[in-house]
Amino acid sequence: MAEKKQSSFEKVGYMKQLPTNADISDYESILVKNNEGKFTTLYRKIVEERKYDDTTNFSESWDVFNSLL
C-alpha cells in the first residue's frame, strides 16, 4: 500500500488550507506547481522572530573590551 509522504513544505510549517476564522493577513502564501501542472496555494503563519547575538548586547561587549585593555 502506498503511503502518502509529507512534502518538504509541510515539514517547514506550510498547510493546504487556512484554519477556520483565520485572518489571511496573518499568513504568507506561496503557489506550488505539482507534477501534473496544477497549482496549489500553501499558507504559513507569519512569525516575527527576534534574533539576538552578542553584538546586540553592547554593554556586555563594552565591558569585555575594557577588561582587555
N, C-alpha and C positions, 0 to 999 in steps of 0.2 A: 504494500500500500504506500502510495506516495504521501510523504509528509510535507506540508507547506512550510517553506523556510521563511524566516523573518528577514526582511530586507535590511540593508545597511542603513537606510534612512530611518526605519522604525527603531533600530538599535540606538540611534542618537536622539530619539525623542519625537520624531515626526509621527503623525497619525493621519488616517484617511478621512475621518470625519471630526468636526468640532463637537465638543460636549454640548449638551442641551443648555440653552440660555447663556452661551459663551459670547463674549464681546469680540468681534472679529478684529478690532484694533489691538487686542492683547496677544495676537498670534501673527507669526510670519508665515508666508506660504510660498511654496515652490511648485512648479509644474514639472512632472516627470513623464517621459515618454517610455512606454513599455515595448516589449519585443514585437507586438502586433501593430505598433504605430499609434496606439491610443494614448491620450494624455490623462494623467491623474494628478489632482491637486492634493498636496500634502501640507499639513499645518503643524506648527510647533510653537509652544508658548514662548513669548519673549521674556527673557530673564536678564535683568541688569546685574552683571557681576562686577564687583569691585575687586580689582587685583592689587594687592599691596605687596610691595617688596621692600627691601632695606632702603631704597632711595627715597621712598615716601616718608620715612621716619627720619627727617632731617636732624632733629635734636639729638637723637642717639648717634647718628653718624658724626655729627659735630663733636660730641663728647669723645668718641673714639679717635677722631682726628687730633683733637687737642691732647689726648693722653699719649699719643705717639710723638709729639713734638719734644 
